[in-house]
Amino acid sequence: MLRNLPTLFVCAAMCAIANASIAADTTTAEAGTSAVETRFQWTTVRQQKRAFNSPYSGPRSLNGNRESSQSTTATLFLGANLGSGTEFYFNPEFAQGVPLSQLQGLAGFTNGELARTSGPDPRIYRARAFVRKTWNLGGAMEAVESDDNQVATSYTAERLVLTAGNLSVLDVFDGVDYSRDARTQFMNWSSLTYAAWDYAADSRGYTWGAALEYITPRYQVRAGRFLMPMESNGLRLDTRQSRQHGDAFELELPFEFAGRSGTLRLLGFQNKTVSGQFDAAITLARTAGGVPDLSAVRELRTKRGIGIGAQYELVKDLGGYVRTAWNDGRTETYAFTEVDQSFSAGILARGGRWGRAKDTAGVARYVNSLKGPHRNYLAAGGTGFFLGDGQLNYGPEKTTEIFYSANLLTRAFATLGFQRTTNPGYNRDRGPVNVASVRLHITF
């Protein structure tokens, strides 16, 4: 109980600030436009993994024994409309958690709320501090409702938007409505975005950078450049962006079919990092002896990939999405997770279909794969940041996830979830793995 006191004190303080700020929110002369807004979220996740078949394990394997995991995050969303199309957002965040197997042994981890810096001791840090500048170019005015990091305002249908500062790349890119938020939707890391997109981020999932968007009713196009960590999966970012950086480009095309709306997205990405190459590590190990080691062959390299995704409203309160992506498969994972090819698809239903408008339920399938060089490296006993069973009987890692989220009070939601993974860590000799989840999410 005493160990949880810092968590309770921090959450209580952030709730008090949020409640006080909500009462103080103001509205500008333009109807429906907020000058200052404050929102707050608190999410706790508890997961239980059953023991599974594990004839052997390596230095970075998922533990074959029964395990439990927990995480808690609290975020304060501060937003201000500064006028002339300029908005500012600031997010202090609190996080604490204990992952399954020290966050090792899976490509698609089961809890998207667990960052790689998670630990039993509470940490408070700046998650975001960014500016959004909008140039309205014409067309009808579109009202935008208040949301996390979005003050209530209006924009024209055609506009140019610059977002710059400390943020998550996923704040701007790959805005899938049905699968992007581990606090309210699917929990697996593969649900957050394209699993094969090694997108720029520190080990908490945030970075610094800028993105420019051109938005029209017919299409949207955006491009951005962001800082990469100093080292693979590190917390400290490399400010020398001419040396290391991550670039992203996205084309978004809305469409209608059978009277229902959908969106097609095409993503291209390129990372420039000081990183290791699998074949080079294998070659060196054959010459010098021992197991392959990526740290021994790191140099400045470029990694590229593409992603294709779509979402579609099937009927009222029922929609689905699909994502697939590839990267070159030759270079080590630097910022996200160890996937060279990914496919995911899911369906999300809102409770209006059964008389509970704020409830949601979903089912999703994730298939993550490795290319030849990455497979050979792990089979030879090499380790990545997350993976390393000592040997490998390769098979794609496949996960099915289901959940039901029930609205308990006006701003509180409880979720029951289940995930089943075959070939954990791409190894046919281990698994399957079953994980049950309970999540509580509160907003103000």
Residue, then its C-alpha position, 0 to 999 in steps of 0.5 A: m500500500l505504501r508503495n502506491l502512495p506516490t501514485l495516488f498523490v500524483c494522480a490526485a494532484m493532477c485531477a485537482i488541477a484538471n477540475a480547477s482548470i475545467a471550471a476556468d475554461t473561457t470562450t473567445a468571441e467566436a462562438g464554439t471556440s475555446a481560448v483555454e482548455t484542460r483535460f485529464q486522463w488516468t489509465t491503469v492496466r493489469q494483465q495476467k499471463r498463463a504459463f506456456n510451453s517453453p522447452y528453452s529460452g534465451p537472454r531475451s525470451l518471454n518467461g514461460n512461467r505464469e506472470s502478472s503485469q501492471s501499468t498506470t499513466a496519468t496525463l494532463f492535457l493543457g491547450a490554448n488558442l493563441g489567436s491568428g490560427t495558432e494553438f499551443y499544447f503542453n502535456p505533463e505525464f506520469a507513468q509507472g509499470v512492471p511489464l511481462s518479462q521485462l518487456q522482452g520476448l514478443a514483437g507485439f507486446t500486450n500493453g501499449e501503455l508500457a513504455r520501454t522506460s517503465g519501472p516500479d518507481p513513478r516517473i513524471y516527465r514532459a510528454r508533449a510541448f508543441v505548437r500547431k499553426t493553421w493557415n485557413l485557405g478557403g472553403a466552408m468552415e468546419a467546427v472541431e470539437s474539444d478533445d485531447n490536444q485539440v481545443a474547440t475551434s473551427y477551420t476552413a475545409e482547405r488549409l495548411v497546418l504546421t505542427a512543431g515541437n515535442l510530440s508523438v509522430l502518431d499525433v500527426f500520422d496514421g490517424v485510424d479511428y478504430s485502432r490507435d489508442a491503447r487507453t480506450q481501444f485495442m491494447n497490443w502494440s501492433s494496434l497503435t500503428y503499422a508494426a513494421w514502421d520503425y517510427a521516430a521516438d525515444s523510449r517513451g514514445y515521444t520525439w521532437g520535430a515538425a510536420l506540414e500538412y495540406i488538407t482539402p476535402r478531396y485529399q490530405v498530404r503531410a510530411g515530417r522530420f523527427l529526431m531519433p534516439m542517440e542509440s537504439n531504443g534509447l531515451r536521449l534524442d540526437t539533436r544533430q538531425s543532419r546525422q540521425h533523423g526519421d522522415a515520414f510522408e503520408l497521402e490520405l484519400p477519403f472515399e465513399f462506398a455504398g453510402r458509407s465513408g472510408t479513408l485510404r492511407l499511403l505511408g512512406f518512411q525513411n530513417k537515417t541512424v547509426s545502426g547495425q546490419f544483420d548480415a554484417a553481424i553474421t559475417l563478423a561472427r563467422t570470422a571472429g567467432g562467437v554469436p552475432d552482435l549488432s553493436a559491433v557493426r554499427e555505422l550510419r545507415t538508411k532504412r526505408g519502408i512503406g505502409i498501406g492502410a484503410q478504414y471503413e464504416l460498415v454500418k452505423d456504430l460498426g467499422g473496421y480497419v486494415r494496415t500492412a507495412w514493410n521495411d527493408g529487413r536488413t537493419e536493426t530496429y531502432a525506435f519501435t519494435e522488431v517487425d519487418q512485415s506487418f498486417s493487422a485488421g480489426i472491427l470496432a463496435r460502439g454500444g449504440r447498437w445494443g443500447r449502451a452508446k458509450d460502450t465499445a467492443g472489438v476484435a483484431r488480428y495481428v500478423n508480424s513477420l521477419k525477413g531472411p537476414h533478421r531470421n538468420y541473425l536470431a537463429a545464430g544466437g543474436t539478440g535484438f533489443f526485444l528478442g533473443d531465444g538463443q535459437l529460432n524455429y521461425g514462424p510469423e508471430k500471430t495474435t488475436e485480441i478481443f475486448y469489451s469496454a463498459n461505461l461505468l460512470t460518466r467519465a469512467f470505463a472498465t475493460l476486459g480483454f484477452q490476447r492469444t499469441t502463437n509463435p511468440g518472438y517468431n519461434r514455433d517451439r514456444g507458446p501459445v501465450n494467453v494474456a488476460s487484461v483488465r483496464l480502468h480509464i478515467t477522464f475529466 
